Amino acid sequence: MASLADTVAQAGSRLGLKSMPDKQLAYGVRDGYLVELACGRNGNSDCIVEIIRHGDPARDAAVREAIGRSAEVAAKGVKPRRVKVEDGLVIHRHPVVFFQRPRADAVTGEVEALLRAVRTASAPAPARCRLCGSDSGAEPVLLNDVVDRVCPACAERLGHEIRQAIERYEAAPTNLPLVVLAAAGLAVVAAIGWAGVAIAIGRVLWLVAIGAGLLIGWGTTRAAGKGGPLTQGLAAASTVASVLLGELLLVAYHVQQQARRASQQVDWVAFAASALTILWQLGGEALFALIGALIGAWYATRWAARPKIEARVEKA
């Protein structure tokens, strides 16, 4: 069975696009429009990304409407929820369903149907630099892996602006006390959530740990004012701590229930002092929670990472 990269190359060849096997994409001009095919991701699934750049971002709404009412587009199986139209770009993601790779002829047909729908609403972009209008930018290029027309002067200017933005971002101070406070507070909230869900449904779920990671990653980044290794480390450690604390709260709940039935009092000071021993004695249950915590920590570090700021201009 052909791989996604093979499908992209075959469909790109049929559309007259330039292939870049090392980047698993093809791009060029088709019917006057800039077109690109690339291997990509749609959530957790592989997909083929089909991109068409039309001439006027102000016509995005009209383009979206034209695609939505096109009988040909619908006949090709293109679902409106998989089509995104913004900033002069039409982006359709053809998913891999049950490991069934899209066929090259199906991808080609989708692109051609989308092109005909787009043509009814917006003309193709003129063959010049999209940013300054210079004729030296007539040749299609990839700007951050998206087909575009950008002249060398504008490419250099974009690179300079990006470098300045990165320097400003790195120079911005980190409010460490606020980050620690936010991480600790959100960890307690997430721990209560872990125990509360487990008590409510009678089982622990990794999904709660993932939610904890996203919450803590978001909160620590907002408190810090920027992402980076320090924020990521605090977010990850706080996520793991929140899940383990949640396990202790869950045990404490059951201990309290047993003590109440036996008309006894719990020595909570001794309970807290024995926290590590309690987690160790939980064995497999604690290990399950720890694995979930590590998954949540991974999501936390992704959220708290530095934003990807770049302007790469490449040619086939």
Contacts in CASP RR format, 6 or more apart in sequence:
PFRMAT RR
TARGET T0000
AUTHOR 0000-0000-0000
METHOD contacts of the structure
MODEL  1
MASLADTVAQAGSRLGLKSMPDKQLAYGVRDGYLVELACGRNGNSDCIVE
IIRHGDPARDAAVREAIGRSAEVAAKGVKPRRVKVEDGLVIHRHPVVFFQ
RPRADAVTGEVEALLRAVRTASAPAPARCRLCGSDSGAEPVLLNDVVDRV
CPACAERLGHEIRQAIERYEAAPTNLPLVVLAAAGLAVVAAIGWAGVAIA
IGRVLWLVAIGAGLLIGWGTTRAAGKGGPLTQGLAAASTVASVLLGELLL
VAYHVQQQARRASQQVDWVAFAASALTILWQLGGEALFALIGALIGAWYA
TRWAARPKIEARVEKA
1 101 0 8 1.000
2 10 0 8 1.000
2 101 0 8 1.000
2 104 0 8 1.000
3 101 0 8 1.000
4 24 0 8 1.000
4 39 0 8 1.000
4 40 0 8 1.000
4 46 0 8 1.000
4 48 0 8 1.000
4 96 0 8 1.000
4 101 0 8 1.000
4 102 0 8 1.000
5 21 0 8 1.000
5 24 0 8 1.000
5 39 0 8 1.000
7 48 0 8 1.000
7 101 0 8 1.000
7 102 0 8 1.000
7 103 0 8 1.000
7 104 0 8 1.000
7 107 0 8 1.000
8 19 0 8 1.000
8 24 0 8 1.000
8 25 0 8 1.000
8 26 0 8 1.000
8 37 0 8 1.000
8 38 0 8 1.000
8 39 0 8 1.000
8 48 0 8 1.000
8 107 0 8 1.000
9 19 0 8 1.000
9 21 0 8 1.000
9 26 0 8 1.000
10 104 0 8 1.000
11 26 0 8 1.000
11 37 0 8 1.000
11 48 0 8 1.000
11 104 0 8 1.000
11 105 0 8 1.000
11 107 0 8 1.000
11 108 0 8 1.000
11 111 0 8 1.000
12 19 0 8 1.000
12 26 0 8 1.000
12 37 0 8 1.000
12 104 0 8 1.000
12 108 0 8 1.000
13 19 0 8 1.000
13 26 0 8 1.000
14 104 0 8 1.000
14 105 0 8 1.000
14 108 0 8 1.000
15 26 0 8 1.000
15 30 0 8 1.000
15 35 0 8 1.000
15 37 0 8 1.000
15 108 0 8 1.000
15 111 0 8 1.000
15 112 0 8 1.000
16 28 0 8 1.000
16 30 0 8 1.000
17 26 0 8 1.000
17 27 0 8 1.000
17 28 0 8 1.000
17 30 0 8 1.000
17 35 0 8 1.000
17 36 0 8 1.000
17 37 0 8 1.000
18 26 0 8 1.000
18 27 0 8 1.000
18 28 0 8 1.000
18 316 0 8 1.000
19 25 0 8 1.000
19 26 0 8 1.000
19 316 0 8 1.000
20 26 0 8 1.000
20 27 0 8 1.000
20 142 0 8 1.000
20 316 0 8 1.000
23 38 0 8 1.000
23 142 0 8 1.000
23 145 0 8 1.000
24 38 0 8 1.000
24 39 0 8 1.000
25 36 0 8 1.000
25 37 0 8 1.000
25 38 0 8 1.000
25 39 0 8 1.000
25 142 0 8 1.000
25 145 0 8 1.000
26 36 0 8 1.000
26 37 0 8 1.000
26 38 0 8 1.000
27 34 0 8 1.000
27 35 0 8 1.000
27 36 0 8 1.000
27 37 0 8 1.000
27 140 0 8 1.000
27 142 0 8 1.000
27 147 0 8 1.000
27 316 0 8 1.000
28 34 0 8 1.000
28 35 0 8 1.000
28 36 0 8 1.000
28 140 0 8 1.000
28 147 0 8 1.000
29 35 0 8 1.000
29 140 0 8 1.000
30 111 0 8 1.000
30 115 0 8 1.000
31 115 0 8 1.000
31 119 0 8 1.000
31 124 0 8 1.000
32 124 0 8 1.000
33 52 0 8 1.000
33 53 0 8 1.000
33 54 0 8 1.000
33 115 0 8 1.000
33 118 0 8 1.000
33 119 0 8 1.000
33 124 0 8 1.000
33 125 0 8 1.000
34 51 0 8 1.000
34 52 0 8 1.000
34 53 0 8 1.000
34 124 0 8 1.000
34 125 0 8 1.000
34 140 0 8 1.000
34 147 0 8 1.000
34 148 0 8 1.000
34 149 0 8 1.000
35 50 0 8 1.000
35 51 0 8 1.000
35 52 0 8 1.000
35 53 0 8 1.000
35 111 0 8 1.000
35 115 0 8 1.000
35 147 0 8 1.000
36 49 0 8 1.000
36 50 0 8 1.000
36 51 0 8 1.000
36 142 0 8 1.000
36 146 0 8 1.000
36 147 0 8 1.000
37 48 0 8 1.000
37 49 0 8 1.000
37 50 0 8 1.000
37 51 0 8 1.000
37 107 0 8 1.000
37 111 0 8 1.000
38 48 0 8 1.000
38 49 0 8 1.000
38 51 0 8 1.000
38 145 0 8 1.000
39 46 0 8 1.000
39 47 0 8 1.000
39 48 0 8 1.000
39 49 0 8 1.000
40 46 0 8 1.000
40 47 0 8 1.000
40 48 0 8 1.000
40 49 0 8 1.000
40 93 0 8 1.000
41 47 0 8 1.000
42 82 0 8 1.000
42 93 0 8 1.000
42 95 0 8 1.000
45 95 0 8 1.000
45 96 0 8 1.000
46 95 0 8 1.000
46 96 0 8 1.000
47 93 0 8 1.000
47 94 0 8 1.000
47 95 0 8 1.000
47 96 0 8 1.000
48 93 0 8 1.000
48 94 0 8 1.000
48 102 0 8 1.000
48 107 0 8 1.000
49 91 0 8 1.000
49 92 0 8 1.000
49 93 0 8 1.000
49 94 0 8 1.000
50 91 0 8 1.000
50 92 0 8 1.000
50 93 0 8 1.000
50 94 0 8 1.000
50 107 0 8 1.000
50 110 0 8 1.000
50 111 0 8 1.000
50 114 0 8 1.000
51 89 0 8 1.000
51 90 0 8 1.000
51 91 0 8 1.000
51 146 0 8 1.000
51 147 0 8 1.000
52 89 0 8 1.000
52 90 0 8 1.000
52 111 0 8 1.000
52 114 0 8 1.000
52 115 0 8 1.000
52 118 0 8 1.000
53 88 0 8 1.000
53 89 0 8 1.000
53 90 0 8 1.000
53 125 0 8 1.000
53 147 0 8 1.000
53 148 0 8 1.000
54 63 0 8 1.000
54 88 0 8 1.000
54 89 0 8 1.000
54 90 0 8 1.000
54 118 0 8 1.000
54 121 0 8 1.000
54 122 0 8 1.000
54 123 0 8 1.000
54 124 0 8 1.000
54 125 0 8 1.000
55 88 0 8 1.000
55 122 0 8 1.000
55 123 0 8 1.000
55 124 0 8 1.000
55 125 0 8 1.000
55 126 0 8 1.000
56 88 0 8 1.000
56 122 0 8 1.000
56 123 0 8 1.000
57 86 0 8 1.000
57 87 0 8 1.000
57 88 0 8 1.000
59 88 0 8 1.000
59 121 0 8 1.000
59 122 0 8 1.000
60 85 0 8 1.000
60 86 0 8 1.000
60 87 0 8 1.000
60 88 0 8 1.000
61 85 0 8 1.000
62 121 0 8 1.000
62 122 0 8 1.000
63 85 0 8 1.000
63 88 0 8 1.000
63 90 0 8 1.000
63 117 0 8 1.000
63 118 0 8 1.000
63 121 0 8 1.000
63 122 0 8 1.000
64 83 0 8 1.000
64 85 0 8 1.000
65 121 0 8 1.000
66 117 0 8 1.000
66 118 0 8 1.000
66 120 0 8 1.000
66 121 0 8 1.000
67 73 0 8 1.000
67 78 0 8 1.000
67 80 0 8 1.000
67 83 0 8 1.000
67 85 0 8 1.000
67 90 0 8 1.000
67 114 0 8 1.000
67 117 0 8 1.000
67 118 0 8 1.000
68 74 0 8 1.000
68 80 0 8 1.000
68 83 0 8 1.000
68 117 0 8 1.000
70 113 0 8 1.000
70 116 0 8 1.000
70 117 0 8 1.000
72 113 0 8 1.000
72 116 0 8 1.000
72 117 0 8 1.000
73 110 0 8 1.000
73 113 0 8 1.000
73 114 0 8 1.000
73 117 0 8 1.000
75 113 0 8 1.000
76 106 0 8 1.000
76 109 0 8 1.000
76 110 0 8 1.000
76 113 0 8 1.000
77 110 0 8 1.000
78 92 0 8 1.000
78 110 0 8 1.000
78 113 0 8 1.000
78 114 0 8 1.000
82 92 0 8 1.000
82 93 0 8 1.000
82 94 0 8 1.000
82 95 0 8 1.000
83 90 0 8 1.000
83 91 0 8 1.000
83 92 0 8 1.000
83 114 0 8 1.000
84 90 0 8 1.000
84 91 0 8 1.000
84 92 0 8 1.000
85 91 0 8 1.000
88 122 0 8 1.000
89 146 0 8 1.000
90 114 0 8 1.000
90 118 0 8 1.000
92 110 0 8 1.000
92 114 0 8 1.000
94 102 0 8 1.000
94 106 0 8 1.000
94 107 0 8 1.000
94 110 0 8 1.000
96 102 0 8 1.000
125 149 0 8 1.000
126 133 0 8 1.000
127 138 0 8 1.000
127 149 0 8 1.000
128 134 0 8 1.000
128 135 0 8 1.000
128 137 0 8 1.000
128 138 0 8 1.000
128 149 0 8 1.000
129 135 0 8 1.000
129 136 0 8 1.000
129 137 0 8 1.000
129 138 0 8 1.000
129 149 0 8 1.000
129 150 0 8 1.000
129 151 0 8 1.000
129 154 0 8 1.000
130 148 0 8 1.000
130 149 0 8 1.000
130 150 0 8 1.000
131 150 0 8 1.000
131 151 0 8 1.000
131 154 0 8 1.000
131 158 0 8 1.000
132 151 0 8 1.000
132 153 0 8 1.000
132 154 0 8 1.000
133 151 0 8 1.000
134 151 0 8 1.000
134 153 0 8 1.000
134 154 0 8 1.000
136 151 0 8 1.000
136 152 0 8 1.000
136 153 0 8 1.000
137 149 0 8 1.000
137 150 0 8 1.000
137 151 0 8 1.000
137 152 0 8 1.000
138 149 0 8 1.000
139 149 0 8 1.000
139 315 0 8 1.000
140 147 0 8 1.000
140 148 0 8 1.000
140 149 0 8 1.000
141 147 0 8 1.000
141 148 0 8 1.000
141 149 0 8 1.000
141 150 0 8 1.000
141 155 0 8 1.000
141 313 0 8 1.000
141 314 0 8 1.000
141 315 0 8 1.000
142 148 0 8 1.000
142 312 0 8 1.000
142 313 0 8 1.000
142 314 0 8 1.000
142 315 0 8 1.000
143 150 0 8 1.000
143 155 0 8 1.000
143 158 0 8 1.000
143 311 0 8 1.000
143 312 0 8 1.000
143 313 0 8 1.000
144 310 0 8 1.000
144 311 0 8 1.000
144 312 0 8 1.000
145 312 0 8 1.000
145 314 0 8 1.000
150 158 0 8 1.000
150 313 0 8 1.000
155 311 0 8 1.000
155 313 0 8 1.000
158 311 0 8 1.000
158 313 0 8 1.000
159 311 0 8 1.000
161 311 0 8 1.000
162 309 0 8 1.000
162 310 0 8 1.000
162 311 0 8 1.000
165 309 0 8 1.000
166 309 0 8 1.000
169 226 0 8 1.000
169 306 0 8 1.000
169 307 0 8 1.000
169 309 0 8 1.000
172 225 0 8 1.000
172 226 0 8 1.000
174 224 0 8 1.000
174 225 0 8 1.000
174 226 0 8 1.000
174 230 0 8 1.000
174 231 0 8 1.000
175 223 0 8 1.000
175 224 0 8 1.000
175 225 0 8 1.000
176 224 0 8 1.000
176 230 0 8 1.000
178 223 0 8 1.000
178 224 0 8 1.000
179 220 0 8 1.000
179 223 0 8 1.000
179 224 0 8 1.000
179 230 0 8 1.000
179 231 0 8 1.000
179 234 0 8 1.000
180 234 0 8 1.000
181 223 0 8 1.000
182 219 0 8 1.000
182 220 0 8 1.000
182 222 0 8 1.000
182 223 0 8 1.000
183 216 0 8 1.000
183 219 0 8 1.000
183 220 0 8 1.000
183 223 0 8 1.000
183 234 0 8 1.000
183 235 0 8 1.000
183 237 0 8 1.000
183 238 0 8 1.000
184 238 0 8 1.000
186 215 0 8 1.000
186 216 0 8 1.000
186 219 0 8 1.000
186 220 0 8 1.000
186 238 0 8 1.000
186 242 0 8 1.000
187 212 0 8 1.000
187 216 0 8 1.000
187 238 0 8 1.000
187 239 0 8 1.000
187 241 0 8 1.000
187 242 0 8 1.000
187 245 0 8 1.000
188 242 0 8 1.000
188 245 0 8 1.000
189 215 0 8 1.000
189 242 0 8 1.000
190 208 0 8 1.000
190 211 0 8 1.000
190 212 0 8 1.000
190 213 0 8 1.000
190 215 0 8 1.000
190 216 0 8 1.000
190 239 0 8 1.000
190 242 0 8 1.000
190 243 0 8 1.000
190 246 0 8 1.000
191 241 0 8 1.000
191 242 0 8 1.000
191 243 0 8 1.000
191 245 0 8 1.000
191 246 0 8 1.000
191 249 0 8 1.000
192 246 0 8 1.000
192 249 0 8 1.000
193 208 0 8 1.000
193 212 0 8 1.000
193 246 0 8 1.000
194 204 0 8 1.000
194 208 0 8 1.000
194 209 0 8 1.000
194 212 0 8 1.000
194 242 0 8 1.000
194 243 0 8 1.000
194 245 0 8 1.000
194 246 0 8 1.000
194 247 0 8 1.000
194 249 0 8 1.000
194 250 0 8 1.000
194 289 0 8 1.000
195 246 0 8 1.000
195 247 0 8 1.000
195 249 0 8 1.000
195 250 0 8 1.000
195 253 0 8 1.000
196 249 0 8 1.000
196 250 0 8 1.000
197 204 0 8 1.000
197 205 0 8 1.000
197 208 0 8 1.000
198 204 0 8 1.000
198 205 0 8 1.000
198 208 0 8 1.000
198 250 0 8 1.000
199 250 0 8 1.000
199 253 0 8 1.000
204 247 0 8 1.000
204 250 0 8 1.000
204 285 0 8 1.000
204 288 0 8 1.000
204 289 0 8 1.000
206 291 0 8 1.000
206 292 0 8 1.000
206 295 0 8 1.000
206 296 0 8 1.000
209 239 0 8 1.000
209 243 0 8 1.000
209 289 0 8 1.000
209 292 0 8 1.000
209 293 0 8 1.000
209 295 0 8 1.000
209 296 0 8 1.000
210 292 0 8 1.000
210 295 0 8 1.000
210 296 0 8 1.000
210 299 0 8 1.000
211 296 0 8 1.000
211 299 0 8 1.000
212 239 0 8 1.000
212 242 0 8 1.000
212 243 0 8 1.000
212 293 0 8 1.000
212 296 0 8 1.000
212 300 0 8 1.000
213 235 0 8 1.000
213 239 0 8 1.000
213 242 0 8 1.000
213 296 0 8 1.000
213 297 0 8 1.000
213 299 0 8 1.000
213 300 0 8 1.000
213 303 0 8 1.000
214 296 0 8 1.000
214 299 0 8 1.000
214 300 0 8 1.000
214 303 0 8 1.000
216 235 0 8 1.000
216 238 0 8 1.000
216 239 0 8 1.000
216 242 0 8 1.000
216 300 0 8 1.000
217 231 0 8 1.000
217 235 0 8 1.000
217 239 0 8 1.000
217 299 0 8 1.000
217 300 0 8 1.000
217 301 0 8 1.000
217 303 0 8 1.000
217 304 0 8 1.000
218 303 0 8 1.000
220 231 0 8 1.000
220 234 0 8 1.000
220 235 0 8 1.000
220 238 0 8 1.000
220 300 0 8 1.000
220 304 0 8 1.000
221 227 0 8 1.000
221 231 0 8 1.000
221 235 0 8 1.000
221 303 0 8 1.000
221 304 0 8 1.000
224 230 0 8 1.000
224 231 0 8 1.000
224 304 0 8 1.000
226 306 0 8 1.000
227 304 0 8 1.000
227 305 0 8 1.000
227 306 0 8 1.000
227 307 0 8 1.000
228 304 0 8 1.000
228 305 0 8 1.000
228 306 0 8 1.000
231 304 0 8 1.000
232 300 0 8 1.000
232 301 0 8 1.000
232 304 0 8 1.000
232 305 0 8 1.000
233 301 0 8 1.000
233 304 0 8 1.000
234 304 0 8 1.000
235 297 0 8 1.000
235 300 0 8 1.000
235 301 0 8 1.000
235 303 0 8 1.000
235 304 0 8 1.000
236 297 0 8 1.000
236 298 0 8 1.000
236 300 0 8 1.000
236 301 0 8 1.000
237 297 0 8 1.000
238 300 0 8 1.000
239 293 0 8 1.000
239 296 0 8 1.000
239 297 0 8 1.000
239 299 0 8 1.000
239 300 0 8 1.000
240 290 0 8 1.000
240 293 0 8 1.000
240 294 0 8 1.000
240 297 0 8 1.000
242 293 0 8 1.000
243 289 0 8 1.000
243 290 0 8 1.000
243 292 0 8 1.000
243 293 0 8 1.000
243 296 0 8 1.000
244 279 0 8 1.000
244 286 0 8 1.000
244 289 0 8 1.000
244 290 0 8 1.000
244 293 0 8 1.000
246 289 0 8 1.000
247 279 0 8 1.000
247 282 0 8 1.000
247 285 0 8 1.000
247 286 0 8 1.000
247 289 0 8 1.000
248 275 0 8 1.000
248 278 0 8 1.000
248 279 0 8 1.000
251 278 0 8 1.000
251 282 0 8 1.000
252 266 0 8 1.000
252 268 0 8 1.000
252 271 0 8 1.000
255 266 0 8 1.000
255 271 0 8 1.000
256 266 0 8 1.000
259 265 0 8 1.000
259 266 0 8 1.000
271 278 0 8 1.000
279 286 0 8 1.000
280 286 0 8 1.000
END
